[in-house]
Amino acid sequence: MSTISRDEVAHLAKLARLAVTEEELDLFAGQLDVILDAVAKVSEVATDDVPPTSHAVPLTNVFREDEVRPGLTQDEALSGAPAAEDGRFRVPRILGEEQ
């Protein structure tokens, strides 16, 4: 018996903007149960003597000197662009606003 309901799967799919079929609701409910069981097992591991960390390797503020190096010219930068106009990259309109 699944502990995740079809309604919960449908809600998660809606939040993720995924279109799911009725059959997939049952399939995903079972798969999510397996995932949640695995996460629950990980949370049962005894970690009282393990200090909390945010990085596996303790590196702090690794700096290097600023160094001026030659970059691409405008023509070189635009040479690989699919489209360019007036010396700039031309990209598809995404907001639908007219100029």
DRENFIVO-704244 format. One line per 3 residues: number of its first residue (from 1); their letters; for each residue x, y, z of N, C-alpha, C. Coordinates in steps of 0.001 Angstrom, whole numbers, plus 500000, padded with zeros to 6 digits. Each point is the difference from the previous one (the first is absolute). Example, Ala and Ser with C-alpha at 12.3 -4.5 7.8 and 13.67 -1.06 7.14 Angstrom:
<sites>
1 = as = 513190 494310 507800 499110 501190 500000 500900 501200 500000 ~ 499650 501050 499280 500820 501190 500060 499230 501090 500730 $
</sites>
This chain:
<sites>
1 = mst = 500846 498814 500000 499154 501186 500000 500889 501246 500000 ~ 499693 500895 499134 500787 501219 499847 499649 501011 501088 ~ 501024 500620 500585 499731 501047 500987 499837 501356 499333 $
4 = isr = 500371 500093 498724 499808 501224 499225 498724 499821 499192 ~ 499077 500918 500144 498728 499875 499284 500113 500507 498569 ~ 499049 499583 499183 499941 500480 498618 499829 501512 499974 $
7 = dev = 499223 500533 500946 499797 501453 500057 501309 500724 500303 ~ 500817 499422 500886 501292 500615 500310 500936 499964 498793 ~ 499982 498886 499274 500821 499906 498792 499518 501016 498971 $
10 = ahl = 498687 500115 499838 499445 500973 499051 500388 501417 500406 ~ 499981 500279 501301 500378 501328 500485 501481 500274 499721 ~ 500861 499020 500278 501428 500159 499710 500236 500206 498507 $
13 = akl = 499285 499249 499179 500144 500146 498549 499575 501390 499558 ~ 498935 500501 500592 499534 501348 499655 501041 501041 500402 ~ 500581 499858 501185 501039 500932 500454 501209 499969 499071 $
16 = arl = 500328 498813 499499 501150 499845 499109 499630 500256 498541 ~ 498743 500336 499781 499482 500240 498642 500233 498796 499089 ~ 499678 498819 500543 500116 498758 499244 498609 499482 499673 $
19 = avt = 499807 499577 498771 498743 499375 499609 500131 498500 500242 ~ 499135 499447 500833 500054 498570 500300 498655 499361 499690 ~ 500056 498746 499574 498782 499250 499711 499495 499345 501280 $
22 = eee = 498797 499449 499926 499430 499304 501161 500874 498806 500400 ~ 500521 499291 499002 500855 498844 500291 501299 500438 500673 ~ 500516 501125 499569 501253 500494 500578 499822 500424 501451 $
25 = ldl = 498807 500439 500374 499764 500392 501395 500274 498825 500931 ~ 499489 498818 499646 500243 498815 500833 501468 499585 499957 ~ 500587 500032 498809 501408 499628 499846 500896 500916 500826 $
28 = fag = 499786 501299 499872 500839 500963 500712 499779 499941 501507 ~ 498786 499695 500432 499744 499874 501439 500872 498895 500582 ~ 500078 498872 499313 500849 498901 500463 501471 500363 499981 $
31 = qld = 500428 500678 498939 501404 500397 499891 500374 501018 501074 ~ 499097 500930 500272 500277 500991 501046 500088 499337 501370 ~ 499194 498967 500231 500098 499257 501259 501382 499385 500169 $
34 = vil = 500528 499410 498943 501331 499390 500054 501050 501066 500312 ~ 499882 501152 499357 500955 501094 500226 499918 500492 501437 ~ 498782 500207 500491 499837 500492 501373 500496 498981 501022 $
37 = dav = 499812 498707 499732 500537 498968 500893 501525 500059 500039 ~ 500632 500206 498845 501460 500093 499949 500492 501216 500773 ~ 499311 501124 499860 500382 501213 500732 499820 499784 501497 $
40 = akv = 498946 499311 500390 499772 499724 501420 501122 499138 500570 ~ 500483 499030 499225 501101 499154 500471 501276 500815 500186 ~ 500245 500939 499100 501186 500853 500130 499900 500842 501270 $
43 = sev = 498809 500475 500302 499843 500847 501186 500145 499208 501297 ~ 499940 498669 499932 500165 499164 501190 501468 499741 500339 ~ 500908 500356 499114 501422 499753 500224 500472 500811 501205 $
46 = atd = 500783 499367 500856 500515 500675 501191 501075 500999 499587 ~ 499694 501266 500154 500951 501050 499613 500302 500943 501154 ~ 499763 499541 501220 500221 500875 501154 501455 500445 500115 $
49 = dvp = 500942 499128 499614 501417 500343 500129 500580 500597 498715 ~ 499155 500274 499015 500459 500587 498742 499682 501491 500013 ~ 501016 500849 499887 499732 501441 500029 499281 500440 498720 $
52 = pts = 499096 500960 500134 499312 500499 498812 500980 500700 499063 ~ 499849 499760 498718 500865 500640 499011 499159 500479 498829 ~ 500497 501009 499338 499330 500449 498782 500831 499672 498775 $
55 = hav = 501273 499653 500204 500894 499639 498905 500790 498761 500392 ~ 500248 499153 499026 500778 498791 500272 501464 500323 500253 ~ 500495 501053 499346 501395 500400 500152 500022 501395 500620 $
58 = plt = 500652 500160 501141 499967 501297 500685 500920 501045 499367 ~ 499560 500622 498925 500743 501090 499377 499302 501307 500338 ~ 500786 501004 500324 499421 501293 500331 500703 501088 499219 $
61 = nvf = 499229 500814 499306 500499 501198 499323 501319 499779 499267 ~ 499964 499191 498974 501183 499779 499177 500065 501137 498993 ~ 500980 500859 500149 500126 501178 499149 501177 499862 499054 $
64 = red = 499954 500751 498940 501135 500125 499099 500121 501475 499655 ~ 501163 500382 499579 500212 501383 499600 499231 500288 498717 ~ 499439 501207 499914 499367 500428 498755 501069 500149 498938 $
67 = evr = 499682 499540 498830 500969 500031 498923 499273 500413 498721 ~ 500482 501058 499376 499405 500456 498751 500471 499081 498889 ~ 499040 499417 499290 500323 499121 498882 499180 500433 498794 $
70 = pgl = 500514 499770 498824 499240 500400 498813 498723 499173 499878 ~ 498937 500666 499561 498730 499321 499790 499669 499959 498522 ~ 498784 499637 499700 499554 499944 498614 499653 501391 499495 $
73 = tqd = 500243 500211 498730 499505 501232 499385 498507 499821 499777 ~ 499328 501086 499703 498559 499920 499761 499701 499053 498835 ~ 500778 500100 498935 499787 499131 498842 500237 498530 500349 $
76 = eal = 501028 499726 500809 500270 498620 500403 498862 499447 500853 ~ 499496 500821 500904 498916 499558 500873 498738 499711 499200 ~ 499717 500835 499021 498779 499837 499213 500142 498959 498891 $
79 = sga = 501227 499561 499718 500215 499079 498881 499288 498659 500189 ~ 499825 499564 501207 499335 498719 500245 498524 500125 500306 ~ 499486 501220 499976 498593 500219 500338 499100 499572 498849 $
82 = paa = 498862 499390 500299 499063 499645 498941 499449 501235 499289 ~ 499874 501102 500749 499488 501237 499401 500591 501188 500749 ~ 500342 501041 499237 500531 501232 500592 499388 501171 499245 $
85 = edg = 499885 501116 500707 499430 501205 499388 500604 501218 500678 ~ 500492 500929 499216 500589 501239 500521 501096 499733 501030 ~ 500805 498971 499767 501105 499715 500903 499589 499354 501308 $
88 = rfr = 498790 499443 500046 499517 499352 501226 499417 498631 499658 ~ 499922 499135 501010 499340 498716 499813 498512 500243 499784 ~ 499419 499308 499026 498557 500070 499795 499418 498703 500562 $
91 = vpr = 499059 500157 500921 499383 498841 500645 498501 500047 499774 ~ 499327 498862 500085 498552 499993 499810 499304 500784 501111 ~ 498927 500659 499621 499190 500729 500974 499312 498983 500904 $
94 = ilg = 500034 500228 501309 499367 499057 500921 498858 500625 500784 ~ 499920 501293 500027 498967 500654 500797 498800 500435 499171 ~ 500111 499947 498686 498885 500371 499158 499718 501486 499968 $
97 = eeq = 500950 500807 500417 499799 501445 500009 500484 500587 498689 ~ 499249 500948 499472 500401 500689 498780 500855 501198 500359 ~ 500948 500317 499125 500834 501183 500238 499433 501169 499262 $
</sites>
